[in-house]
Amino acid sequence: MTHLINEPMSKHCSLRAGGLANEFFVPADIDQLSSHLKKNKKTVIFIGLGSNLLIRDNGFDGLVVHTKHLKNISFDNSVIKTDAGATLAKLSRFAGANNKHGAEFLSAIPGSVGGALAMNAGAFGSEIWQYVVSVKTIDMNGNIQQRSPDDYVITYRSVKAKHNDEFFVSAEFNFNQVEKNIEARDLLDKRNASQPIGLPSCGSVFKNPNNNFAAKLIEACNLKGFCIGGACISDKHANFIINQNSATAKDIEELIKHIQTTVADAHGVALEPELVII
Ligand SMILES: Cc1cc2nc3c(=O)[nH]c(=O)nc-3n(C[C@H](O)[C@H](O)[C@H](O)COP(=O)(O)OP(=O)(O)OC[C@H]3O[C@@H](n4cnc5c(N)ncnc54)[C@H](O)[C@@H]3O)c2cc1C
């Protein structure tokens, strides 16, 4: 267990920017998490790998729960059970090793299971909730619930719970494809060819609008390479913002607003961020 005060969230978010978390708690297991939540009175957020999250420069005056030690994965009766902090890469490898097909796309997404469930993460035509059998959640009072996909409204990169203030602690998946979709190695090669992998980013900043691509709209506005402060639009992929030179969260947010205004003026399309900003 780790328990820190005023922890810089730039250390935990892949954009490498952002303010301090007032309280930062890394439980060793779900029992520790539950006891801590029972005592807690602050606003809570959970963080996995921080690959889709930006905390504003003035920080978060609440409790951040980091799930990185909740990472067990097991296989039982054709269902894979995994804790929320397990990485998607590990889940994908584990499924493959147990001859369960369909999880290959997850190897290309640098997140945790909990973060992917919260975002309905997806790639190459698949989305994580397609394979969910059930999830376990924990509420603000530390109580565990079992939920099914019917308890959520699940759409493209959006998951709305029909109940409030619960966080994912584990999930059961049935990867039931008859054959592999594609080799994980090929997916990573495709990614490396089109995205600025290895530089601090949050992946795609905006959701793709209906029947269109955010990257195409941004590129058509000649915005590739455009910077505000240390935050720049990638030369390689127009829907990626890179922290090129010690960007603040404010630089990144202003660049997001600039892109939205420019694309709305030029194409009449309102781009909606995929990135979660707190
Ligand atoms: C290079 C790169 C490529 C990417 N490519 C893709 C892609 O192809 N497809 C895609 O969908 N995404 C992509 N992403 C975005 C990101 O990886 C995914 O959204 C991922 O699922 C986020 O997981 P995380 O653990 O990092 O979540 P975090 O960034 O830690 O959190 C994201 C959100 O989930 C919430 N959350 C985290 N854990 C929990 C939990 N246990 N319970 C409840 N809420 C929780 C957080 O509070 C926050 O609101 C990419 C990002 C990068 C940097």
The ligand as an SDF file (V2000), in Angstrom:
LIG
                    3D

 53 58  0  0  0  0  0  0  0  0999 V2000
   -0.4990    6.0680  -27.6180 C   0  0  0  0  0  0  0  0  0  0  0  0
   -1.9370    5.8660  -27.1870 C   0  0  0  0  0  0  0  0  0  0  0  0
   -2.8000    5.1460  -28.0050 C   0  0  0  0  0  0  0  0  0  0  0  0
   -4.1350    4.9400  -27.6240 C   0  0  0  0  0  0  0  0  0  0  0  0
   -4.9600    4.2240  -28.4450 N   0  0  0  0  0  0  0  0  0  0  0  0
   -6.2450    3.9980  -28.0660 C   0  0  0  0  0  0  0  0  0  0  0  0
   -7.1290    3.2160  -28.8900 C   0  0  0  0  0  0  0  0  0  0  0  0
   -6.7670    2.6960  -29.9200 O   0  0  0  0  0  0  0  0  0  0  0  0
   -8.3980    3.0300  -28.4660 N   0  0  0  0  0  0  0  0  0  0  0  0
   -8.8670    3.5670  -27.3110 C   0  0  0  0  0  0  0  0  0  0  0  0
  -10.0310    3.3410  -26.9750 O   0  0  0  0  0  0  0  0  0  0  0  0
   -8.0550    4.3160  -26.5090 N   0  0  0  0  0  0  0  0  0  0  0  0
   -6.7670    4.5400  -26.8660 C   0  0  0  0  0  0  0  0  0  0  0  0
   -5.9530    5.2990  -26.0640 N   0  0  0  0  0  0  0  0  0  0  0  0
   -6.5120    5.9200  -24.8400 C   0  0  0  0  0  0  0  0  0  0  0  0
   -6.3820    5.0530  -23.5850 C   0  0  0  0  0  0  0  0  0  0  0  0
   -5.2780    4.1650  -23.6790 O   0  0  0  0  0  0  0  0  0  0  0  0
   -7.6470    4.2260  -23.3060 C   0  0  0  0  0  0  0  0  0  0  0  0
   -8.7730    5.0610  -23.1240 O   0  0  0  0  0  0  0  0  0  0  0  0
   -7.4710    3.3670  -22.0470 C   0  0  0  0  0  0  0  0  0  0  0  0
   -8.5380    2.4630  -21.9620 O   0  0  0  0  0  0  0  0  0  0  0  0
   -7.4000    4.1860  -20.7670 C   0  0  0  0  0  0  0  0  0  0  0  0
   -7.0300    3.2950  -19.7380 O   0  0  0  0  0  0  0  0  0  0  0  0
   -6.2260    3.8510  -18.4750 P   0  0  0  0  0  0  0  0  0  0  0  0
   -6.0700    2.7480  -17.5020 O   0  0  0  0  0  0  0  0  0  0  0  0
   -4.9720    4.5170  -18.9110 O   0  0  0  0  0  0  0  0  0  0  0  0
   -7.2690    4.9260  -17.9490 O   0  0  0  0  0  0  0  0  0  0  0  0
   -6.9500    6.2950  -17.2240 P   0  0  0  0  0  0  0  0  0  0  0  0
   -6.3550    7.2460  -18.2150 O   0  0  0  0  0  0  0  0  0  0  0  0
   -6.1990    6.0530  -15.9950 O   0  0  0  0  0  0  0  0  0  0  0  0
   -8.4260    6.7780  -16.8930 O   0  0  0  0  0  0  0  0  0  0  0  0
   -9.3380    7.0890  -17.9430 C   0  0  0  0  0  0  0  0  0  0  0  0
  -10.7210    7.3210  -17.3300 C   0  0  0  0  0  0  0  0  0  0  0  0
  -11.1530    6.1070  -16.7310 O   0  0  0  0  0  0  0  0  0  0  0  0
  -11.4100    6.3040  -15.3340 C   0  0  0  0  0  0  0  0  0  0  0  0
  -10.9880    5.0860  -14.6410 N   0  0  0  0  0  0  0  0  0  0  0  0
   -9.7480    4.5360  -14.5910 C   0  0  0  0  0  0  0  0  0  0  0  0
   -9.7740    3.3960  -13.8670 N   0  0  0  0  0  0  0  0  0  0  0  0
  -11.0610    3.2320  -13.4520 C   0  0  0  0  0  0  0  0  0  0  0  0
  -11.7260    2.2490  -12.6480 C   0  0  0  0  0  0  0  0  0  0  0  0
  -11.0780    1.2090  -12.1440 N   0  0  0  0  0  0  0  0  0  0  0  0
  -13.0540    2.4130  -12.4160 N   0  0  0  0  0  0  0  0  0  0  0  0
  -13.7390    3.4690  -12.9240 C   0  0  0  0  0  0  0  0  0  0  0  0
  -13.1530    4.4390  -13.6800 N   0  0  0  0  0  0  0  0  0  0  0  0
  -11.8310    4.3180  -13.9410 C   0  0  0  0  0  0  0  0  0  0  0  0
  -10.5660    7.5210  -14.9550 C   0  0  0  0  0  0  0  0  0  0  0  0
  -11.0620    8.1660  -13.8050 O   0  0  0  0  0  0  0  0  0  0  0  0
  -10.7210    8.3580  -16.2020 C   0  0  0  0  0  0  0  0  0  0  0  0
  -11.9730    9.0020  -16.2120 O   0  0  0  0  0  0  0  0  0  0  0  0
   -4.6130    5.4990  -26.4140 C   0  0  0  0  0  0  0  0  0  0  0  0
   -3.7300    6.2270  -25.5900 C   0  0  0  0  0  0  0  0  0  0  0  0
   -2.4090    6.4000  -25.9610 C   0  0  0  0  0  0  0  0  0  0  0  0
   -1.4730    7.1570  -25.0510 C   0  0  0  0  0  0  0  0  0  0  0  0
  1  2  1  0
  2  3  1  0
  2 52  2  0
  3  4  2  0
  4  5  1  0
  4 50  1  0
  5  6  2  0
  6  7  1  0
  6 13  1  0
  7  8  2  0
  7  9  1  0
  9 10  1  0
 10 11  2  0
 10 12  1  0
 12 13  2  0
 13 14  1  0
 14 15  1  0
 14 50  1  0
 15 16  1  0
 16 17  1  0
 16 18  1  0
 18 19  1  0
 18 20  1  0
 20 21  1  0
 20 22  1  0
 22 23  1  0
 23 24  1  0
 24 25  2  0
 24 26  1  0
 24 27  1  0
 27 28  1  0
 28 29  2  0
 28 30  1  0
 28 31  1  0
 31 32  1  0
 32 33  1  0
 33 34  1  0
 33 48  1  0
 34 35  1  0
 35 36  1  0
 35 46  1  0
 36 37  1  0
 36 45  1  0
 37 38  2  0
 38 39  1  0
 39 40  1  0
 39 45  2  0
 40 41  1  0
 40 42  2  0
 42 43  1  0
 43 44  2  0
 44 45  1  0
 46 47  1  0
 46 48  1  0
 48 49  1  0
 50 51  2  0
 51 52  1  0
 52 53  1  0
M  END
$$$$
